[in-house]
């Protein structure tokens, strides 16, 4: 399965966060699309509307397990998707911004 490291992500890369609502509310990457893995199949249309037509979808969760599952599903659907290695834990450790919905500094649960 295709993976990408935090250091390889650019600021304008499309990011899909598949963590649950409480994790998202504690802190997430600014500009990410949030569709929890528990609702993903039902809300798949939201991704197809939001994702760039010819761009790659970077899937992220807390540590990489749930995002790996969603990445495999997306690849099976013909989507150019990659799993973000280490997830939001690596994102935060790399000094990337983590925010709440209100735009305040957040943290990774």
DOMI-544444 format. One record per atom (N, C-alpha, C): atom name; residue number from 1; x, y, z. Coordinates in nm, 4 decimals. Layout:
REC   mimar   vexza          x          y          z
REC      CA     NUM          X          Y          Z
...
***
This chain:
REC   mimar   vexza          x          y          z
REC       N       1     0.0841    -0.1187     0.0000
REC      CA       1     0.0000     0.0000     0.0000
REC       C       1     0.0884     0.1247     0.0000
REC       N       2     0.0522     0.2226    -0.0811
REC      CA       2     0.1341     0.3439    -0.0881
REC       C       2     0.1297     0.4256     0.0407
REC       N       3     0.2474     0.4690     0.0862
REC      CA       3     0.2553     0.5545     0.2044
REC       C       3     0.3409     0.6762     0.1724
REC       N       4     0.3242     0.7790     0.2533
REC      CA       4     0.4024     0.9005     0.2395
REC       C       4     0.4410     0.9476     0.3790
REC       N       5     0.5603     1.0018     0.3928
REC      CA       5     0.6047     1.0529     0.5205
REC       C       5     0.5591     1.1964     0.5427
REC       N       6     0.5526     1.2359     0.6681
REC      CA       6     0.5116     1.3726     0.7033
REC       C       6     0.5989     1.4751     0.6309
REC       N       7     0.7286     1.4499     0.6258
REC      CA       7     0.8204     1.5464     0.5647
REC       C       7     0.7983     1.5629     0.4152
REC       N       8     0.7302     1.4660     0.3530
REC      CA       8     0.7045     1.4730     0.2091
REC       C       8     0.5764     1.5477     0.1758
REC       N       9     0.4964     1.5813     0.2778
REC      CA       9     0.3707     1.6518     0.2537
REC       C       9     0.3957     1.8005     0.2311
REC       N      10     0.3262     1.8554     0.1310
REC      CA      10     0.3313     1.9992     0.1066
REC       C      10     0.2088     2.0639     0.1721
REC       N      11     0.2176     2.1939     0.1956
REC      CA      11     0.1096     2.2640     0.2653
REC       C      11    -0.0235     2.2563     0.1910
REC       N      12    -0.0198     2.2462     0.0581
REC      CA      12    -0.1446     2.2463    -0.0182
REC       C      12    -0.1920     2.1061    -0.0558
REC       N      13    -0.1291     2.0009    -0.0024
REC      CA      13    -0.1735     1.8650    -0.0296
REC       C      13    -0.3108     1.8405     0.0330
REC       N      14    -0.3949     1.7653    -0.0370
REC      CA      14    -0.5290     1.7338     0.0130
REC       C      14    -0.5186     1.6267     0.1204
REC       N      15    -0.5723     1.6559     0.2394
REC      CA      15    -0.5608     1.5681     0.3548
REC       C      15    -0.6997     1.5229     0.3994
REC       N      16    -0.7163     1.3920     0.4142
REC      CA      16    -0.8401     1.3335     0.4640
REC       C      16    -0.8130     1.2725     0.6010
REC       N      17    -0.8815     1.3240     0.7035
REC      CA      17    -0.8654     1.2769     0.8414
REC       C      17    -0.9795     1.1809     0.8719
REC       N      18    -0.9466     1.0556     0.9062
REC      CA      18    -1.0501     0.9541     0.9293
REC       C      18    -1.0664     0.9183     1.0772
REC       N      19    -1.0121     1.0027     1.1667
REC      CA      19    -1.0287     0.9786     1.3109
REC       C      19    -1.1723     1.0109     1.3525
REC       N      20    -1.2084     0.9676     1.4723
REC      CA      20    -1.3439     0.9915     1.5215
REC       C      20    -1.3604     1.1370     1.5676
REC       N      21    -1.4860     1.1761     1.5886
REC      CA      21    -1.5199     1.3161     1.6159
REC       C      21    -1.4457     1.3755     1.7360
REC       N      22    -1.4331     1.2983     1.8465
REC      CA      22    -1.3651     1.3524     1.9651
REC       C      22    -1.2176     1.3786     1.9367
REC       N      23    -1.1563     1.2928     1.8560
REC      CA      23    -1.0152     1.3126     1.8200
REC       C      23    -1.0000     1.4372     1.7325
REC       N      24    -1.0905     1.4520     1.6366
REC      CA      24    -1.0882     1.5677     1.5459
REC       C      24    -1.1039     1.6970     1.6251
REC       N      25    -1.1996     1.6985     1.7184
REC      CA      25    -1.2273     1.8202     1.7947
REC       C      25    -1.1102     1.8598     1.8832
REC       N      26    -1.0330     1.7634     1.9322
REC      CA      26    -0.9167     1.7951     2.0161
REC       C      26    -0.8084     1.8658     1.9348
REC       N      27    -0.7959     1.8286     1.8081
REC      CA      27    -0.6975     1.8938     1.7227
REC       C      27    -0.6780     1.8196     1.5922
REC       N      28    -0.6631     1.8977     1.4841
REC      CA      28    -0.6465     1.8408     1.3509
REC       C      28    -0.5616     1.9337     1.2640
REC       N      29    -0.5245     1.8843     1.1495
REC      CA      29    -0.4515     1.9662     1.0533
REC       C      29    -0.5475     2.0653     0.9888
REC       N      30    -0.5064     2.1897     0.9830
REC      CA      30    -0.5906     2.2931     0.9236
REC       C      30    -0.6166     2.2603     0.7775
REC       N      31    -0.7422     2.2731     0.7361
REC      CA      31    -0.7784     2.2503     0.5973
REC       C      31    -0.8085     2.1057     0.5620
REC       N      32    -0.7906     2.0140     0.6576
REC      CA      32    -0.8193     1.8729     0.6297
REC       C      32    -0.9699     1.8507     0.6189
REC       N      33    -1.0077     1.7510     0.5407
REC      CA      33    -1.1470     1.7062     0.5342
REC       C      33    -1.1646     1.5970     0.6385
REC       N      34    -1.2720     1.6072     0.7180
REC      CA      34    -1.2945     1.5091     0.8237
REC       C      34    -1.4110     1.4179     0.7881
REC       N      35    -1.3816     1.2894     0.7700
REC      CA      35    -1.4850     1.1872     0.7565
REC       C      35    -1.4401     1.0692     0.8425
REC       N      36    -1.5040     1.0489     0.9591
REC      CA      36    -1.4621     0.9391     1.0475
REC       C      36    -1.4717     0.8040     0.9772
REC       N      37    -1.3797     0.7143     1.0085
REC      CA      37    -1.3805     0.5819     0.9457
REC       C      37    -1.5130     0.5106     0.9703
REC       N      38    -1.5754     0.5343     1.0853
REC      CA      38    -1.7025     0.4683     1.1179
REC       C      38    -1.8167     0.5134     1.0268
REC       N      39    -1.8005     0.6278     0.9593
REC      CA      39    -1.9042     0.6823     0.8701
REC       C      39    -1.8566     0.6880     0.7257
REC       N      40    -1.7366     0.6340     0.6989
REC      CA      40    -1.6712     0.6617     0.5716
REC       C      40    -1.7487     0.6139     0.4498
REC       N      41    -1.7947     0.4896     0.4504
REC      CA      41    -1.8620     0.4379     0.3313
REC       C      41    -1.9896     0.5176     0.3040
REC       N      42    -2.0649     0.5495     0.4096
REC      CA      42    -2.1892     0.6249     0.3937
REC       C      42    -2.1639     0.7673     0.3439
REC       N      43    -2.0479     0.8245     0.3788
REC      CA      43    -2.0187     0.9642     0.3437
REC       C      43    -1.9152     0.9762     0.2314
REC       N      44    -1.8915     0.8664     0.1601
REC      CA      44    -1.7902     0.8639     0.0544
REC       C      44    -1.8101     0.9755    -0.0482
REC       N      45    -1.9340     1.0086    -0.0777
REC      CA      45    -1.9635     1.1144    -0.1747
REC       C      45    -1.9042     1.2488    -0.1362
REC       N      46    -1.8921     1.2759    -0.0067
REC      CA      46    -1.8318     1.4022     0.0377
REC       C      46    -1.6861     1.4105    -0.0065
REC       N      47    -1.6180     1.2961    -0.0034
REC      CA      47    -1.4782     1.2939    -0.0470
REC       C      47    -1.4684     1.3191    -0.1970
REC       N      48    -1.5530     1.2528    -0.2748
REC      CA      48    -1.5435     1.2688    -0.4198
REC       C      48    -1.5762     1.4121    -0.4615
REC       N      49    -1.6604     1.4816    -0.3846
REC      CA      49    -1.6909     1.6218    -0.4143
REC       C      49    -1.5759     1.7144    -0.3756
REC       N      50    -1.5088     1.6841    -0.2645
REC      CA      50    -1.4078     1.7755    -0.2104
REC       C      50    -1.2679     1.7518    -0.2662
REC       N      51    -1.2378     1.6285    -0.3018
REC      CA      51    -1.1015     1.5951    -0.3446
REC       C      51    -1.0708     1.6546    -0.4816
REC       N      52    -0.9457     1.6936    -0.5043
REC      CA      52    -0.9076     1.7440    -0.6366
REC       C      52    -0.9236     1.6332    -0.7403
REC       N      53    -0.9758     1.6683    -0.8561
REC      CA      53    -1.0067     1.5682    -0.9579
REC       C      53    -0.8852     1.4866    -1.0008
REC       N      54    -0.7722     1.5522    -1.0174
REC      CA      54    -0.6540     1.4811    -1.0657
REC       C      54    -0.5438     1.4791    -0.9602
REC       N      55    -0.5838     1.5020    -0.8348
REC      CA      55    -0.4852     1.5084    -0.7279
REC       C      55    -0.4874     1.3845    -0.6407
REC       N      56    -0.3936     1.3800    -0.5518
REC      CA      56    -0.3781     1.2673    -0.4615
REC       C      56    -0.4487     1.2962    -0.3289
REC       N      57    -0.5077     1.1921    -0.2707
REC      CA      57    -0.5704     1.2014    -0.1388
REC       C      57    -0.4725     1.1439    -0.0365
REC       N      58    -0.4351     1.2251     0.0610
REC      CA      58    -0.3454     1.1830     0.1694
REC       C      58    -0.4327     1.1507     0.2898
REC       N      59    -0.4339     1.0246     0.3308
REC      CA      59    -0.5242     0.9792     0.4372
REC       C      59    -0.4464     0.9707     0.5679
REC       N      60    -0.5052     1.0299     0.6746
REC      CA      60    -0.4357     1.0369     0.8031
REC       C      60    -0.5306     0.9971     0.9154
REC       N      61    -0.4760     0.9320     1.0192
REC      CA      61    -0.5496     0.9034     1.1425
REC       C      61    -0.4550     0.9341     1.2585
REC       N      62    -0.4675     0.8648     1.3693
REC      CA      62    -0.3803     0.8934     1.4838
REC       C      62    -0.2392     0.8413     1.4601
REC       N      63    -0.2298     0.7140     1.4180
REC      CA      63    -0.0974     0.6540     1.4036
REC       C      63    -0.0743     0.5840     1.2700
REC       N      64    -0.1782     0.5641     1.1902
REC      CA      64    -0.1608     0.5045     1.0584
REC       C      64    -0.2405     0.3789     1.0313
REC       N      65    -0.3043     0.3206     1.1322
REC      CA      65    -0.3783     0.1957     1.1137
REC       C      65    -0.5118     0.2135     1.0423
REC       N      66    -0.5951     0.3034     1.0940
REC      CA      66    -0.7258     0.3267     1.0315
REC       C      66    -0.7102     0.3893     0.8943
REC       N      67    -0.6138     0.4799     0.8818
REC      CA      67    -0.5931     0.5440     0.7514
REC       C      67    -0.5444     0.4427     0.6481
REC       N      68    -0.4702     0.3407     0.6917
REC      CA      68    -0.4261     0.2355     0.5992
REC       C      68    -0.5469     0.1612     0.5424
REC       N      69    -0.6458     0.1327     0.6271
REC      CA      69    -0.7675     0.0643     0.5813
REC       C      69    -0.8416     0.1485     0.4782
REC       N      70    -0.8573     0.2787     0.5074
REC      CA      70    -0.9289     0.3672     0.4156
REC       C      70    -0.8499     0.3840     0.2860
REC       N      71    -0.7178     0.3943     0.2962
REC      CA      71    -0.6347     0.4062     0.1759
REC       C      71    -0.6540     0.2844     0.0857
REC       N      72    -0.6529     0.1646     0.1438
REC      CA      72    -0.6743     0.0435     0.0628
REC       C      72    -0.8102     0.0473    -0.0066
REC       N      73    -0.9132     0.0899     0.0650
REC      CA      73    -1.0470     0.1007     0.0068
REC       C      73    -1.0462     0.1998    -0.1100
REC       N      74    -0.9847     0.3160    -0.0894
REC      CA      74    -0.9821     0.4180    -0.1942
REC       C      74    -0.9074     0.3694    -0.3180
REC       N      75    -0.7935     0.3041    -0.2971
REC      CA      75    -0.7160     0.2520    -0.4098
REC       C      75    -0.8004     0.1514    -0.4886
REC       N      76    -0.8781     0.0686    -0.4182
REC      CA      76    -0.9670    -0.0270    -0.4849
REC       C      76    -1.0747     0.0435    -0.5665
REC       N      77    -1.1106     0.1665    -0.5258
REC      CA      77    -1.2103     0.2453    -0.5989
REC       C      77    -1.1466     0.3230    -0.7147
REC       N      78    -1.0152     0.3088    -0.7311
REC      CA      78    -0.9469     0.3776    -0.8392
REC       C      78    -0.8982     0.5173    -0.8026
REC       N      79    -0.9006     0.5514    -0.6733
REC      CA      79    -0.8564     0.6827    -0.6270
REC       C      79    -0.7053     0.6798    -0.6024
REC       N      80    -0.6362     0.7864    -0.6401
REC      CA      80    -0.4930     0.8006    -0.6106
REC       C      80    -0.4818     0.8408    -0.4636
REC       N      81    -0.4638     0.7432    -0.3760
REC      CA      81    -0.4619     0.7680    -0.2318
REC       C      81    -0.3362     0.7091    -0.1702
REC       N      82    -0.2840     0.7784    -0.0682
REC      CA      82    -0.1675     0.7306     0.0055
REC       C      82    -0.1933     0.7459     0.1550
REC       N      83    -0.1362     0.6553     0.2326
REC      CA      83    -0.1466     0.6587     0.3775
REC       C      83    -0.0340     0.7463     0.4334
REC       N      84    -0.0679     0.8362     0.5254
REC      CA      84     0.0333     0.9206     0.5888
REC       C      84     0.0961     0.8424     0.7033
REC       N      85     0.2221     0.8066     0.6866
REC      CA      85     0.2950     0.7237     0.7820
REC       C      85     0.3062     0.7936     0.9178
REC       N      86     0.2654     0.7226     1.0247
REC      CA      86     0.2768     0.7779     1.1599
REC       C      86     0.1624     0.8667     1.2012
REC       N      87     0.0769     0.9042     1.1073
REC      CA      87    -0.0445     0.9783     1.1369
REC       C      87    -0.0236     1.1118     1.2076
REC       N      88    -0.1268     1.1515     1.2805
REC      CA      88    -0.1251     1.2803     1.3500
REC       C      88    -0.0208     1.2850     1.4611
REC       N      89     0.0177     1.1683     1.5135
REC      CA      89     0.1240     1.1683     1.6154
REC       C      89     0.2542     1.2193     1.5538
REC       N      90     0.2894     1.1697     1.4349
REC      CA      90     0.4109     1.2153     1.3667
REC       C      90     0.3941     1.3597     1.3194
REC       N      91     0.2708     1.3942     1.2754
REC      CA      91     0.2401     1.5301     1.2293
REC       C      91     0.2738     1.6301     1.3407
REC       N      92     0.2206     1.6037     1.4609
REC      CA      92     0.2435     1.6924     1.5749
REC       C      92     0.3910     1.6933     1.6136
REC       N      93     0.4541     1.5755     1.6153
REC      CA      93     0.5957     1.5650     1.6533
REC       C      93     0.6865     1.6400     1.5557
REC       N      94     0.6425     1.6514     1.4300
REC      CA      94     0.7208     1.7219     1.3287
REC       C      94     0.7031     1.8734     1.3375
REC       N      95     0.6178     1.9175     1.4316
REC      CA      95     0.5966     2.0611     1.4488
REC       C      95     0.4934     2.1197     1.3546
REC       N      96     0.4175     2.0330     1.2867
REC      CA      96     0.3115     2.0832     1.1990
REC       C      96     0.1970     2.1351     1.2855
REC       N      97     0.1256     2.2394     1.2405
REC      CA      97     0.0201     2.2972     1.3241
REC       C      97    -0.0976     2.2022     1.3456
REC       N      98    -0.1457     2.1997     1.4692
REC      CA      98    -0.2642     2.1235     1.5082
REC       C      98    -0.3621     2.2251     1.5667
REC       N      99    -0.4842     2.2317     1.5100
REC      CA      99    -0.5812     2.3332     1.5514
REC       C      99    -0.7154     2.2698     1.5870
REC       N     100    -0.7963     2.3459     1.6616
REC      CA     100    -0.9339     2.3071     1.6896
REC       C     100    -1.0231     2.3704     1.5834
REC       N     101    -1.1524     2.3380     1.5864
REC      CA     101    -1.2468     2.3979     1.4909
REC       C     101    -1.2509     2.5495     1.5045
REC       N     102    -1.2227     2.6004     1.6253
REC      CA     102    -1.2236     2.7444     1.6494
REC       C     102    -1.0932     2.8113     1.6062
REC       N     103    -1.0002     2.7308     1.5540
REC      CA     103    -0.8728     2.7882     1.5099
REC       C     103    -0.7706     2.8044     1.6197
REC       N     104    -0.8014     2.7530     1.7382
REC      CA     104    -0.7083     2.7610     1.8506
REC       C     104    -0.6087     2.6457     1.8427
REC       N     105    -0.4929     2.6579     1.9094
REC      CA     105    -0.3991     2.5454     1.9127
REC       C     105    -0.4673     2.4218     1.9723
REC       N     106    -0.4464     2.3072     1.9083
REC      CA     106    -0.5068     2.1833     1.9551
REC       C     106    -0.3990     2.0824     1.9899
REC       N     107    -0.4422     1.9605     2.0159
REC      CA     107    -0.3492     1.8527     2.0467
REC       C     107    -0.4041     1.7213     1.9917
REC       N     108    -0.3184     1.6236     1.9792
REC      CA     108    -0.3571     1.4927     1.9271
REC       C     108    -0.3913     1.4003     2.0423
REC       N     109    -0.5123     1.3449     2.0376
REC      CA     109    -0.5555     1.2494     2.1411
REC       C     109    -0.4909     1.1143     2.1168
***
